[in-house]
Amino acid sequence: MKVIKALTLVGIMFLAVATSAQTKKENKVINDAKKAKRDLVKSDAGLKRFFNNSAGYVIFPNVGKGGFIIGGASGNGAVYEGGNLIGMAGLKKLNVGLQAGGQAIIEVIFFETAVDLERFKEGKFAFAAEASAVAVKSGIAVNAKYKDGVAVFALPKAGLMADASVGGQKFSYRPF
């Protein structure tokens, strides 16, 4: 009887660890997000203000986008609240218009208040067609402001894309 209880306890502990541990893919995204944060701040030290003062943020370290007339983008990211990792996010974008090429970018979305972050976590957050990210260049973040509770920045990593398209971004969130 003691053996069965011990095995049951070990099984429960193993299950608890297995369900709370991140997958290899998630660990890669988390590590890439940490590096992306360093790269963003290195590119524009003014972003420290957003990282330090926002209610939360999501970093998509490897967003791939491309298209020829019809285009799209996708990526996975890490979600932080008060500087602490709380979950994972997905980004999907579909757009139509004058565009050609492909590009890899880092995208970070800052949430001004806890209410704005909660909207994101509840899946009630999507960018309208006219919303766009501010390209990170040294000094640009100094005068940047939140719009409708969010501030978005993008840092090109590789590739070249000409884009004059209309579309929107949709996000998913999964807590740990």
Solvent accessible surface area in square Angstrom, and as a share of the most:
residue,aa,sasa,rsa
1,M,166,0.74
2,K,172,0.73
3,V,105,0.60
4,I,114,0.58
5,K,129,0.55
6,A,55,0.43
7,L,119,0.59
8,T,73,0.42
9,L,106,0.53
10,V,93,0.53
11,G,38,0.36
12,I,105,0.53
13,M,115,0.51
14,F,149,0.62
15,L,114,0.57
16,A,57,0.44
17,V,98,0.56
18,A,53,0.41
19,T,104,0.60
20,S,78,0.50
21,A,60,0.46
22,Q,58,0.26
23,T,82,0.47
24,K,184,0.78
25,K,134,0.57
26,E,22,0.10
27,N,64,0.33
28,K,127,0.54
29,V,17,0.10
30,I,12,0.06
31,N,88,0.45
32,D,32,0.17
33,A,0,0.00
34,K,106,0.45
35,K,108,0.46
36,A,3,0.02
37,K,71,0.30
38,R,151,0.55
39,D,43,0.22
40,L,0,0.00
41,V,28,0.16
42,K,179,0.76
43,S,37,0.24
44,D,3,0.01
45,A,68,0.53
46,G,18,0.17
47,L,0,0.00
48,K,109,0.46
49,R,100,0.37
50,F,2,0.01
51,F,16,0.06
52,N,118,0.61
53,N,111,0.57
54,S,13,0.08
55,A,26,0.20
56,G,1,0.01
57,Y,7,0.03
58,V,0,0.00
59,I,1,0.00
60,F,0,0.00
61,P,3,0.02
62,N,69,0.35
63,V,2,0.01
64,G,41,0.39
65,K,48,0.20
66,G,25,0.24
67,G,19,0.19
68,F,154,0.64
69,I,93,0.47
70,I,111,0.57
71,G,6,0.06
72,G,25,0.24
73,A,11,0.09
74,S,49,0.32
75,G,10,0.09
76,N,60,0.31
77,G,0,0.00
78,A,0,0.00
79,V,0,0.00
80,Y,20,0.08
81,E,65,0.29
82,G,58,0.56
83,G,49,0.47
84,N,99,0.51
85,L,58,0.29
86,I,38,0.19
87,G,0,0.00
88,M,16,0.07
89,A,7,0.06
90,G,12,0.11
91,L,0,0.00
92,K,130,0.55
93,K,49,0.21
94,L,119,0.59
95,N,8,0.04
96,V,87,0.50
97,G,22,0.21
98,L,142,0.71
99,Q,10,0.04
100,A,44,0.34
101,G,41,0.39
102,G,34,0.32
103,Q,36,0.16
104,A,34,0.26
105,I,14,0.07
106,I,4,0.02
107,E,3,0.01
108,V,0,0.00
109,I,0,0.00
110,F,0,0.00
111,F,0,0.00
112,E,79,0.35
113,T,62,0.36
114,A,68,0.52
115,V,107,0.61
116,D,15,0.08
117,L,1,0.01
118,E,73,0.33
119,R,85,0.31
120,F,3,0.01
121,K,49,0.21
122,E,94,0.42
123,G,36,0.35
124,K,141,0.60
125,F,6,0.03
126,A,57,0.45
127,F,31,0.13
128,A,55,0.42
129,A,50,0.39
130,E,138,0.62
131,A,47,0.36
132,S,100,0.64
133,A,39,0.30
134,V,61,0.35
135,A,51,0.40
136,V,10,0.06
137,K,130,0.55
138,S,102,0.66
139,G,41,0.40
140,I,68,0.34
141,A,0,0.00
142,V,97,0.56
143,N,122,0.62
144,A,18,0.14
145,K,164,0.69
146,Y,57,0.22
147,K,147,0.62
148,D,123,0.64
149,G,9,0.08
150,V,15,0.09
151,A,7,0.05
152,V,15,0.09
153,F,1,0.01
154,A,14,0.11
155,L,27,0.14
156,P,72,0.45
157,K,98,0.42
158,A,62,0.48
159,G,57,0.54
160,L,153,0.76
161,M,27,0.12
162,A,72,0.56
163,D,62,0.32
164,A,73,0.57
165,S,31,0.20
166,V,102,0.59
167,G,19,0.18
168,G,29,0.28
169,Q,29,0.13
170,K,112,0.48
171,F,12,0.05
172,S,67,0.43
173,Y,43,0.16
174,R,115,0.42
175,P,77,0.48
176,F,99,0.41
